[in-house]
Amino acid sequence: MAIVTTSKKACSVNPLKMSQPIGGSFAFMGLRGAMPLLHGPQGCASFGLTLFVRHFNEAVPMQTTAMSEVATVLGGHENLEQAILNIYNRIEPEIIGINSTGVTETNGDDVEAFIRLIRQKHRQLEKLPLVYVSTPDFKDALQDGWGKTVARMIEVLVTPFDPARPRDASRVNVLPGCHLTPGDLDELRTIFEDFGLKPSFLPDLAGSLDGHIPDEFTPTTIGGIGVDEIATMGQVAWTIAIGAQMRRAAETMQVRTGAPFRLFERLCGLIPNDEFMAFLSQITGRSVPSKYRRQRGQLADAMLDAHFHIGGRKLAIGAEPDLLFDLSSSLHEMGAQVTAAVTTTNSPVLQRVRTEDVLIGDLEDLEELARTRDCDLLISHSHGRQAASRLNVPFFRVGFPMFDRLGAAHLTMVGYRGTRDLIFDIANLIITDREINHRPTPDSWRFTNSGLQVVSPRLH
Amino acid sequence: MTSLPTTIQDVFNEPGCARNASKSKVERKNGCTKQLKPGGAAGGCAFDGAKVALQPFTDVAHLVHGPIACEGNSWDNRGSVSSGSDLWRRSFTTDMSETDIVFGGEKRLYRAVKEITEKYNPQAIFVYQTCVPAMIGDDIDMVCKAASAKFGKPVIPINSPGFVGSKNLGNKLAGEALLEHVIGTGEPDYTTSYDINIIGEYNLSGELWQIKPLLDELGIRILSCISGDGKYREVAYSHRAKAAMMVCSRAMINVARKMRQRYGIPFFEGSFYGIEDTSDSLRQIARMLIESGAPAELMERTQALIAREETKAWAAIERFKPRFAGKRVVLITGGVKSWSMVAALQEAGLEIVGTSVKKSTKKDKERIKELMGQDAHMIEDMSPREIYKMLKDAKADIMLSGGKSQFVALKAAMPWLDINQERCHAYMGYVGILKLMEEIEKALYNPIWDQLRQAAPWDEFDRNLQARTAAQMHAQAPDPVRDPSRNGVRTISFSNQAEVSEGESAIAAHGPKLAEPNKPCTSSSGRCIACKDIPSDLQPPALQAAE
């Protein structure tokens, strides 16, 4: 049981957190033909856009209602109306996904009412799906914005389903958290298909931000799940949610359509994947394909090979709750000690992180904890790079954003295979660090006043 | 202390701005930011502009007062480099919560300043105002004043909430803050006749250091650079310079002009991109210093240095000329780079088929005409679709632009090179232009392009298969039935114009194309491209945001 505390600082230094609205826009990016729209000043969208472009190395659709100071005083109705019309007329999206920001929330814009009025006035918009989600900047964090937005998509876009009617046993809904990459989604899709299931991912970043080259230049998202498919998501036999952030969305789906759900808080590690395979086997009545039996063996072997290196390592991890929980548990299960854990927002999983305390704080906190507790591996998104270099410890990048390395979209951690690769990557990082920074010298074991030194001294 | 609206009005009424000067009185009153179009706008806000302009000051703590979005989503995103302190790369924000919105964020801001002072003890703290605290009425001027008095160090308010306007306005508001609170508040240990300021240079990828050795050799001292690799103390005493060079033509014109007005520091607008521009700029600096009292022999030394360096550079460029012969370049960038880059590229024998002038001043455009001839293809505002088409149709061989529009080129399998702030190479001066040539050559002649332009092997296989099937059916179809009006063509609703038929006549009528519309829209692409005509005046955000 970890004790969860919140930083008391007035000044956040080197933030780990990103804002809720861009988490919402992020979710809309997994829909086909979508245009995410941030209701706020243009900077809100511009910063988010830059962040996504740097992470994915892709053109990213994102628009803004461009609230000016005057528009803010007068209320955002007119700007929202113009934005929707402009986007509709010029881009013809299949859906516009709207998230509020700090400015429009402080102002108290009643966006649902605005949308009703806009629809009344402009009949041509009658059939255009408009999904609005309230996501103020000054509350919660990126993963909350994602979770709320997916739940809202379900409320607005999924057709209610009569629970008495028979369900399509070959279909499943998959509600992935924002900590899963397009690579993770592709891995999961393959697993579902190998069990003979047709999965509907909501949202499906693997269709839109996996780096494929479209035939034409498209101003909206270039793929993802279609609004038509979302509408039919009520017919499935099961909904599978991944990450605690998706509980709300899964419950919404159940209430709306009666589809039962199973929440997997983790899909990295041997035991979680055993549970996952057992579940798929159970709902399909098929035995686990031999491919996965082999992969399980490979993972087991990887764990044997890598435990020499990962075992006993003191880790400092900074990540959003679901990613923190998944990753820290897997590495804990490899014998590592999670010595410093910092996260961005509250979540029921935090208490179960296998460490003594979890701090809701920033990267300065993580750096300080890593220093005082003598951690020897730092894990966070790319913003942790400065801390890692000051601490002179190896640095493993996970999560969003990852703007200083390539291939962020394809980093895969789920499934037996993803776990295997993750373990190798981290073990290799540790081996490299030992070769570069911890070669023994004639003085490594010389007597010191501090008693017998078993481990060669750290160099920083 | 002036209010924000007054400052903005003042900034808009900038006599040093060529575009402003050419406006009528009424137009001028309306200010120079274009009205932003909801749903069709992109690019940074005023806060973004202010932060971009000042963040390269290295020994200052940059504290952003606002909710997490403003700083949390944007920090550590610029490629400026420091020769000393790395404080500027750390991020400080008050990360305002709901409670702060209700009760006001001033106390939190004050405590934040206190924490920074205690932990990092910076030379100064710059406090950036953002939209939400501006809305709820947090008075950052007052907090900064109180904190400054209490902690005995400069705490400078930068009044630039995002919603007051564009990034460019933010650059200028940042300049106003410097003029009001920093410039003229310190004195250098000594002055010389060779002291200059460089304004609007951000030392991206260390570019300033491609120039500094030249100035060092001439004995010219960069008294202050605003703001690349800058230090707070240097800005404070920058009013003692003898001359100034303004590098980015529109960002900080107000600083240069007001420093001339207040302290009599003459300035000129120049560029270090390209051989001739670099030489011109060096000569201008020497000329201005001599006019301000430096010995005349400075010019002789400058000319000698220029002659030596130019000879070296021209000789080095020779080797690229055969490689670049007949290669066409499209430039999508802003302001000064639209012409300073043109000159540089032409020097190496590249043909410029278009350059963007979206952010350029009238003067910039005149320069372009001078360089490229009267019929220069100036791209006022080209949609990504048009650019994509231009590249796809091979009307250009390479595109140079900012990071956000790169995918237009790359997805068309066209070479592309980053020339804006996120790039990782330095292109200034005589050394830089060679680096640029090298990068262009590497991009143009990379072996990937030929491979990527080849279709996947299955495309042709599929086409042949289709053709065979259609031919077979064609052969079976008796003549009279070929008239589609007499049978079986109907429209179904996969997407607007998709036609599908059960009858053979449809195949006859449409030939091998039939298989295409028959395919429902799959999720692999935004829409069924084959059967939908898309309007061409699209303005996706990716490109508008480009600068």
Chai-1 contact restraints between the chains, C-beta under 6 A:
chainA,res_idxA,chainB,res_idxB,connection_type,confidence,min_distance_angstrom,max_distance_angstrom,comment,restraint_id
A,A10,B,R108,contact,1.0,0.0,6.0,A-B,restraint_1
A,A10,B,R111,contact,1.0,0.0,6.0,A-B,restraint_2
A,A10,B,A112,contact,1.0,0.0,6.0,A-B,restraint_3
A,A10,B,E115,contact,1.0,0.0,6.0,A-B,restraint_4
A,C11,B,F92,contact,1.0,0.0,6.0,A-B,restraint_5
A,C11,B,A112,contact,1.0,0.0,6.0,A-B,restraint_6
A,C11,B,E115,contact,1.0,0.0,6.0,A-B,restraint_7
A,C11,B,I116,contact,1.0,0.0,6.0,A-B,restraint_8
A,S12,B,T93,contact,1.0,0.0,6.0,A-B,restraint_9
A,S12,B,D95,contact,1.0,0.0,6.0,A-B,restraint_10
A,V13,B,F92,contact,1.0,0.0,6.0,A-B,restraint_11
A,N14,B,R90,contact,1.0,0.0,6.0,A-B,restraint_12
A,N14,B,S91,contact,1.0,0.0,6.0,A-B,restraint_13
A,P15,B,G72,contact,1.0,0.0,6.0,A-B,restraint_14
A,K17,B,I68,contact,1.0,0.0,6.0,A-B,restraint_15
A,K17,B,G72,contact,1.0,0.0,6.0,A-B,restraint_16
A,M18,B,G72,contact,1.0,0.0,6.0,A-B,restraint_17
A,M18,B,N73,contact,1.0,0.0,6.0,A-B,restraint_18
A,S19,B,I68,contact,1.0,0.0,6.0,A-B,restraint_19
A,S19,B,A69,contact,1.0,0.0,6.0,A-B,restraint_20
A,S19,B,G72,contact,1.0,0.0,6.0,A-B,restraint_21
A,S19,B,N73,contact,1.0,0.0,6.0,A-B,restraint_22
A,R32,B,S523,contact,1.0,0.0,6.0,A-B,restraint_23
A,G33,B,G526,contact,1.0,0.0,6.0,A-B,restraint_24
A,G33,B,R527,contact,1.0,0.0,6.0,A-B,restraint_25
A,P41,B,C45,contact,1.0,0.0,6.0,A-B,restraint_26
A,P41,B,C131,contact,1.0,0.0,6.0,A-B,restraint_27
A,P41,B,G162,contact,1.0,0.0,6.0,A-B,restraint_28
A,P41,B,F163,contact,1.0,0.0,6.0,A-B,restraint_29
A,Q42,B,L36,contact,1.0,0.0,6.0,A-B,restraint_30
A,Q42,B,A41,contact,1.0,0.0,6.0,A-B,restraint_31
A,Q42,B,C45,contact,1.0,0.0,6.0,A-B,restraint_32
A,G43,B,G44,contact,1.0,0.0,6.0,A-B,restraint_33
A,G43,B,C45,contact,1.0,0.0,6.0,A-B,restraint_34
A,G43,B,F47,contact,1.0,0.0,6.0,A-B,restraint_35
A,G43,B,D48,contact,1.0,0.0,6.0,A-B,restraint_36
A,G43,B,G162,contact,1.0,0.0,6.0,A-B,restraint_37
A,C44,B,A69,contact,1.0,0.0,6.0,A-B,restraint_38
A,S46,B,G43,contact,1.0,0.0,6.0,A-B,restraint_39
A,S46,B,G44,contact,1.0,0.0,6.0,A-B,restraint_40
A,F47,B,N73,contact,1.0,0.0,6.0,A-B,restraint_41
A,F47,B,S74,contact,1.0,0.0,6.0,A-B,restraint_42
A,G48,B,N73,contact,1.0,0.0,6.0,A-B,restraint_43
A,L49,B,P541,contact,1.0,0.0,6.0,A-B,restraint_44
A,L51,B,N73,contact,1.0,0.0,6.0,A-B,restraint_45
A,V53,B,K404,contact,1.0,0.0,6.0,A-B,restraint_46
A,A59,B,F407,contact,1.0,0.0,6.0,A-B,restraint_47
A,A59,B,A542,contact,1.0,0.0,6.0,A-B,restraint_48
A,M62,B,P541,contact,1.0,0.0,6.0,A-B,restraint_49
A,Q63,B,G39,contact,1.0,0.0,6.0,A-B,restraint_50
A,Q63,B,P541,contact,1.0,0.0,6.0,A-B,restraint_51
A,T64,B,A41,contact,1.0,0.0,6.0,A-B,restraint_52
A,T65,B,P38,contact,1.0,0.0,6.0,A-B,restraint_53
A,A66,B,L36,contact,1.0,0.0,6.0,A-B,restraint_54
A,A66,B,P38,contact,1.0,0.0,6.0,A-B,restraint_55
A,A66,B,A41,contact,1.0,0.0,6.0,A-B,restraint_56
A,M67,B,F163,contact,1.0,0.0,6.0,A-B,restraint_57
A,S68,B,F163,contact,1.0,0.0,6.0,A-B,restraint_58
A,E69,B,F163,contact,1.0,0.0,6.0,A-B,restraint_59
A,E69,B,V164,contact,1.0,0.0,6.0,A-B,restraint_60
A,T72,B,F163,contact,1.0,0.0,6.0,A-B,restraint_61
A,N79,B,P38,contact,1.0,0.0,6.0,A-B,restraint_62
A,Q82,B,P38,contact,1.0,0.0,6.0,A-B,restraint_63
A,A83,B,P38,contact,1.0,0.0,6.0,A-B,restraint_64
A,A83,B,G39,contact,1.0,0.0,6.0,A-B,restraint_65
A,N86,B,G39,contact,1.0,0.0,6.0,A-B,restraint_66
A,N86,B,G40,contact,1.0,0.0,6.0,A-B,restraint_67
A,I87,B,G39,contact,1.0,0.0,6.0,A-B,restraint_68
A,R90,B,L538,contact,1.0,0.0,6.0,A-B,restraint_69
A,G102,B,P67,contact,1.0,0.0,6.0,A-B,restraint_70
A,G102,B,V132,contact,1.0,0.0,6.0,A-B,restraint_71
A,V103,B,C131,contact,1.0,0.0,6.0,A-B,restraint_72
A,T106,B,I101,contact,1.0,0.0,6.0,A-B,restraint_73
A,T106,B,V132,contact,1.0,0.0,6.0,A-B,restraint_74
A,T106,B,M135,contact,1.0,0.0,6.0,A-B,restraint_75
A,D137,B,P67,contact,1.0,0.0,6.0,A-B,restraint_76
A,D137,B,A69,contact,1.0,0.0,6.0,A-B,restraint_77
A,F138,B,P67,contact,1.0,0.0,6.0,A-B,restraint_78
A,F138,B,M96,contact,1.0,0.0,6.0,A-B,restraint_79
A,F138,B,S97,contact,1.0,0.0,6.0,A-B,restraint_80
A,F138,B,E98,contact,1.0,0.0,6.0,A-B,restraint_81
A,F138,B,I101,contact,1.0,0.0,6.0,A-B,restraint_82
A,K139,B,E98,contact,1.0,0.0,6.0,A-B,restraint_83
A,G207,B,S523,contact,1.0,0.0,6.0,A-B,restraint_84
A,I213,B,K411,contact,1.0,0.0,6.0,A-B,restraint_85
A,P214,B,S525,contact,1.0,0.0,6.0,A-B,restraint_86
A,D215,B,I529,contact,1.0,0.0,6.0,A-B,restraint_87
A,E216,B,I529,contact,1.0,0.0,6.0,A-B,restraint_88
A,F217,B,P384,contact,1.0,0.0,6.0,A-B,restraint_89
A,F217,B,R385,contact,1.0,0.0,6.0,A-B,restraint_90
A,F217,B,Y388,contact,1.0,0.0,6.0,A-B,restraint_91
A,T218,B,G526,contact,1.0,0.0,6.0,A-B,restraint_92
A,P219,B,L538,contact,1.0,0.0,6.0,A-B,restraint_93
A,P219,B,P540,contact,1.0,0.0,6.0,A-B,restraint_94
A,T220,B,G526,contact,1.0,0.0,6.0,A-B,restraint_95
A,I222,B,G526,contact,1.0,0.0,6.0,A-B,restraint_96
A,G223,B,S523,contact,1.0,0.0,6.0,A-B,restraint_97
A,G223,B,S524,contact,1.0,0.0,6.0,A-B,restraint_98
A,G226,B,S523,contact,1.0,0.0,6.0,A-B,restraint_99
